[in-house]
Amino acid sequence: MSADNLKQRRTLKKYSWRVFQYFVLSVVTLIVITPVVMLIFGALKSRGEFMTHPYSVPFPPNWENFAQVLNIKTFWTMMLNSFLVMIGTTVGVVIVSSMAAFALSRMKFRGQNFVFNFLTLGLMFPITIAILPVFLILRQIGLTDSLWGVVLVQTVFQLSISIVILRGFFRSIPFDLQNAAYIDGCNAFGFFWRILLPLSRPALAAVAALTMVVSWNDLLVPLVLLNNSSLWTLPLGTMQFQGQYSSNLALIAAFVLLSAVPAVIFYFLAQRQLVSGLTAGSIKG
């Protein structure tokens, strides 16, 4: 076989593999986007049009469903509750995980690796397994039917992944910088607050964005802990709204779409920091 033929075969193989990759990515993208597109189309249809032509493009679009949802007072109450839970959870996760990751990455003490490995065990146990004992403990301390209880549970179960991300990023920062700061008279907390945290903005943004999305979409914890309807978050309210307006699927689609808009905005605003923070943590950790 001549060199030219061998080169052509390698080129053909390379392009065939690239075409296969694009084909697989296109199929995966189509699978992911199709439900979202159908949700948008459904929210822009009238009740009758949704029932008779569920897969057609709405023309002209019907905006009354969104206006009806926005005029529901409880929707804004649930929106506020979701924001309060999300902000409280994000602040708690960022503060606690950054301090824990600093101790586990920049300080030396006996049992350091054991403590880190013990914390990472939280990645193996989803909240669905521990929700019953968590509920019993919160009931004993009086945090059921409270947004503080939801914030506490969500914060605890987000700490493991957040510590893993931040620890990997913190360890990528040269230790010579820390030694130089100590020589200049900076203590451990000063280095952490004035130098390490500003340099770790991508990782902190990644943790914050991930926590925001998870907290906003969480259904299980509010479902178990909240009985008072005035404290319901949007995922829990969506379930109740679906039961109340089960015959009007177009209105339900509008409610779900409006509930998901903030989470989508959070993700796109922090997309670059999320990718860079996760990549640095996984490669350099």
C-alpha positions in Angstrom: 0.0 0.0 0.0 1.4 3.3 -1.1 2.0 6.2 1.3 -0.7 8.3 -0.4 -3.3 5.6 0.0 -2.4 5.1 3.6 -2.7 8.9 4.2 -6.1 8.9 2.5 -7.4 6.1 4.6 -6.2 7.8 7.8 -7.9 11.0 6.7 -11.1 9.2 5.8 -11.1 7.4 9.1 -10.5 10.7 10.9 -13.4 12.4 9.2 -15.7 9.4 9.6 -15.0 9.4 13.4 -15.7 13.2 13.5 -19.0 12.7 11.6 -20.0 9.9 14.0 -19.2 12.2 17.0 -21.3 15.0 15.6 -24.1 12.6 14.9 -24.1 11.3 18.5 -24.0 14.9 19.8 -26.9 15.9 17.6 -29.0 13.0 18.8 -28.3 13.7 22.4 -29.0 17.4 21.9 -32.3 16.6 20.2 -33.3 14.3 23.1 -32.5 17.1 25.6 -34.1 20.0 23.7 -37.3 18.3 22.5 -39.1 18.3 25.9 -38.1 22.0 26.4 -39.4 23.0 23.0 -42.6 21.0 23.6 -43.0 22.8 27.0 -42.6 26.2 25.3 -45.0 25.3 22.5 -47.6 24.0 25.0 -47.4 27.2 27.2 -48.1 29.3 24.1 -51.3 27.4 23.1 -54.9 27.7 24.3 -56.4 24.9 26.3 -58.3 23.5 23.3 -55.4 23.8 20.9 -53.1 21.9 23.3 -55.6 19.1 23.4 -56.2 18.9 19.7 -52.8 19.7 18.3 -50.2 19.0 21.1 -47.2 18.8 18.8 -47.8 21.7 16.4 -46.2 25.1 16.5 -48.5 27.7 18.1 -49.6 30.3 15.6 -50.4 32.8 16.7 -48.9 32.4 20.2 -51.3 32.7 23.1 -49.8 34.8 26.0 -52.8 34.6 28.2 -51.5 31.5 30.1 -48.5 33.5 31.3 -50.6 36.5 32.3 -52.9 34.2 34.2 -50.1 32.6 36.1 -48.4 35.9 36.9 -51.7 37.2 38.3 -51.8 34.3 40.9 -50.7 35.8 44.2 -49.5 32.4 45.5 -47.1 32.1 42.6 -45.2 35.2 43.7 -45.2 33.9 47.3 -43.7 30.6 46.2 -41.2 32.5 44.1 -40.1 34.6 47.1 -39.8 31.4 49.3 -37.7 29.8 46.6 -35.4 32.8 46.5 -35.0 32.9 50.2 -34.2 29.2 50.4 -31.8 29.5 47.5 -29.9 32.5 48.8 -29.7 31.0 52.3 -28.5 27.7 51.0 -25.9 29.3 48.7 -24.5 31.6 51.3 -24.2 28.7 53.8 -22.6 26.3 51.3 -20.1 28.8 50.1 -19.0 29.9 53.6 -18.8 26.5 55.2 -17.3 24.6 52.2 -14.7 27.3 51.5 -13.5 27.2 55.1 -13.5 23.4 55.2 -11.7 23.2 51.9 -9.1 25.7 53.1 -8.3 23.6 56.1 -8.2 20.4 54.1 -6.0 21.8 51.4 -3.7 24.4 52.9 -3.2 23.2 56.5 -1.5 20.2 57.9 -3.0 18.2 60.7 -3.3 14.6 61.8 -6.1 12.7 60.1 -6.5 15.2 57.3 -6.9 12.6 54.6 -9.3 10.7 56.8 -11.5 13.7 57.4 -11.6 14.5 53.6 -12.4 10.9 52.7 -15.1 10.8 55.4 -16.7 14.0 53.9 -16.6 12.6 50.4 -18.7 9.7 51.6 -21.6 12.1 51.4 -21.4 11.8 47.6 -22.4 8.2 47.9 -25.6 8.8 50.0 -28.4 10.7 48.3 -30.8 12.7 50.4 -33.6 10.2 49.5 -31.9 7.6 51.7 -31.5 9.9 54.8 -34.7 12.0 54.5 -36.5 10.0 57.2 -33.9 10.4 60.0 -33.3 14.0 58.9 -37.1 14.7 59.3 -37.1 13.1 62.8 -34.1 15.1 63.9 -35.6 18.4 62.6 -38.9 17.6 64.2 -37.2 17.2 67.6 -35.4 20.5 67.3 -38.5 22.3 66.0 -37.3 23.1 62.4 -40.1 21.4 60.5 -42.5 23.6 58.7 -39.8 26.2 58.5 -37.7 27.6 55.6 -34.7 27.5 57.9 -35.0 23.7 58.1 -35.1 23.5 54.3 -32.0 25.7 54.1 -30.1 23.6 56.7 -30.8 20.3 55.0 -30.0 21.6 51.5 -26.8 23.1 52.8 -25.6 20.0 54.5 -26.2 17.8 51.5 -24.4 20.2 49.2 -21.3 20.4 51.2 -19.6 17.2 50.0 -19.4 18.1 46.3 -18.6 21.7 47.1 -15.7 20.8 49.3 -14.3 18.5 46.6 -14.5 21.3 44.0 -13.0 24.0 46.2 -10.3 21.7 47.7 -9.0 20.8 44.2 -8.9 24.5 43.2 -7.3 25.7 46.4 -4.5 23.1 46.0 -3.8 24.4 42.5 -2.7 27.8 44.0 1.1 27.7 44.6 2.2 27.2 48.2 5.0 29.7 47.6 2.4 32.4 47.6 1.2 31.3 51.0 4.7 31.2 52.4 5.4 34.7 51.1 2.2 36.0 52.7 3.2 34.5 56.0 6.7 36.1 55.8 5.0 39.5 55.2 3.1 39.0 58.5 -0.2 37.7 57.2 -1.8 35.0 59.3 -3.8 32.0 58.1 -7.2 33.8 58.1 -5.7 36.8 56.4 -4.2 34.7 53.6 -7.6 32.9 53.2 -9.7 36.1 53.1 -7.4 38.5 51.3 -5.5 36.2 48.8 -7.0 32.8 48.4 -10.7 33.7 48.1 -10.1 36.5 45.4 -8.0 34.0 43.4 -10.6 31.3 43.7 -13.5 33.3 42.2 -14.1 30.8 39.4 -14.4 27.9 41.8 -16.6 29.9 44.2 -18.8 31.0 41.3 -19.1 27.3 40.2 -20.1 26.2 43.7 -22.6 29.0 44.0 -24.2 28.4 40.6 -24.4 24.6 41.2 -26.0 25.2 44.6 -28.5 27.7 43.2 -29.7 25.4 40.5 -30.0 22.4 42.9 -31.7 24.4 45.6 -34.1 26.0 43.2 -35.2 22.6 41.7 -35.3 20.7 44.9 -38.7 19.1 45.6 -38.1 16.4 48.2 -36.9 18.5 51.1 -39.8 21.0 51.0 -42.3 18.2 50.4 -41.2 16.4 53.5 -40.6 19.4 55.8 -43.2 22.0 54.8 -46.9 21.6 55.6 -47.9 25.3 55.6 -48.9 26.3 52.0 -47.6 29.9 52.7 -44.1 28.4 52.9 -44.2 26.3 49.8 -41.4 26.7 47.2 -42.0 26.7 43.5 -41.3 22.9 42.9 -43.8 22.0 45.6 -46.3 24.6 44.4 -45.9 23.2 40.8 -47.0 19.8 42.1 -50.0 21.3 43.8 -50.8 23.5 40.8 -50.8 20.5 38.5 -53.3 18.7 40.7 -55.6 21.8 40.8 -55.5 22.5 37.1 -55.0 19.0 35.8 -57.6 19.6 33.0 -55.7 22.7 31.6 -52.3 21.4 30.5 -51.4 24.6 28.6 -51.7 26.6 31.9 -49.6 24.0 33.7 -47.0 24.3 31.0 -46.8 28.0 31.5 -46.5 27.6 35.2 -43.7 25.1 34.9 -41.9 27.3 32.3 -42.0 30.4 34.4 -40.8 28.4 37.4 -37.8 27.2 35.5 -36.8 30.6 34.1 -34.8 31.8 37.1 -32.7 28.6 37.3 -31.9 28.8 33.6 -30.8 32.5 34.0 -28.6 31.5 37.0 -26.9 28.8 35.0 -26.3 30.9 31.9 -24.9 33.8 33.9 -22.4 31.6 35.6 -21.8 29.1 32.9 -18.2 30.1 32.2 -17.3 30.2 35.9 -19.0 26.8 36.4 -17.1 25.1 33.6 -13.7 26.6 34.6 -14.2 26.0 38.3 -15.2 22.3 37.8 -12.4 21.7 35.3 -9.7 23.2 37.5 -11.0 21.2 40.5 -11.1 17.9 38.6 -7.7 18.3 36.8 -5.6 19.9 39.4 -7.2 18.2 42.4 
